[in-house]
């Protein structure tokens, strides 16, 4: 059951992330890991195709717990409710 929540969270998860290819990652692994520890997220690609994401442990835990999805869905429900109220008042 956790996989759908994780997927939902990742779809709702919008933030700037750095992109890096595998070769560059191999050469700069220490620097990249310091940046991840500081909160950066990296999309790792091989042959120009995304193959992995590097993200801080805290963000990973939120993703697999489903808390991000729950928050996202709550926000969407609030927006939908406001839109419905607005349409009813017109």
Beta strands, then each sheet from edge to edge (+ up, - down):
strand 1: 18-21
strand 2: 42-46
strand 3: 49-54
sheet 1: 1+ 2+ 3-
end
